[in-house]
Amino acid sequence: MRLTTKGRFAVTALLDLALQQSNHPVTLADISQRQKISLSYLEQLFAKLRQSELVDSVRGPGGGYCLAKDLDKVSVADIILAVDEPIDATQCGGKENCHNDGKCMTHDLWAKLNELIFEYLGAVTLKELVDNQINQQDGTIMPLLDMRESTAA
């Protein structure tokens, strides 16, 4: 099971926003440049993040995006769910129809893994990620490396 690019990029973009916003909105173009995520992809993600009330948009000159909640009130699970990214290790999507319209022998194992992953991601806040990033990078924001290129060969 893997977390898809959509979920990873949403978390990365919000972490970048949290690190950069300090009392002024951050543009998606700036996030795109720093994180090497396409601007059109960020626009799609931020539309969903805004609908989920995780970010606010500010229009006009000097506009951009700001976090709508305190850092300690936003979990990684909140971000992933906001962009419609289910975290599911089962083949059936939790419907228990993975084996001839019934539950496969290992369904409960994968369902429990889903619970543990969701529990963990629900316990990690954006504040923790910001604090970790500041402590590790001396304030320098490093882009998310896209490993798809290195594994495609």
Steps between C-alpha positions, in 0.01 A plus 500: 500500500622848414380847565443656159659812360184701564516441875875550524489822299210637707691442824817648350318807368331569834828455683661750263209740554529463877873574490463802272177677594619706802222763489465520121339278237716265296446459127467163335764612250748536786412157641524355149846646450634389839349152497518422127127420486308615193295814554189348342526199731532729803192692385300176499629400843441841656143512369434185703697626800294820494173304478612304805572829679868424553611810307358844425560685176577870480425668167671794337851642513695338780246218502555129531418240761517485879426218739144517631580317825775496757790269415427273795139455383587356157607136476663326206187283478286816468709616206495165322126457546439857378644414159281189475786265564382188678764308690411140434715188495210267416435399140127552539505853639355375829187356336589141594446377143862424421455126446205384290273764655615396846774594740844363416702314764730795568236775487504560876880530498492776236199670660689516832802644318271772359385585852857522630617717211202733537555515877866589451436763231219642712743546788765685297423872480618763259665670798716191560602494134586871508704459819684200354573686177635804683720286726636290213553755228602818682197665341591399143206338325596201291274384214330162512697259285289320243625142514292389200778599261767297680283187526370512142835386352 
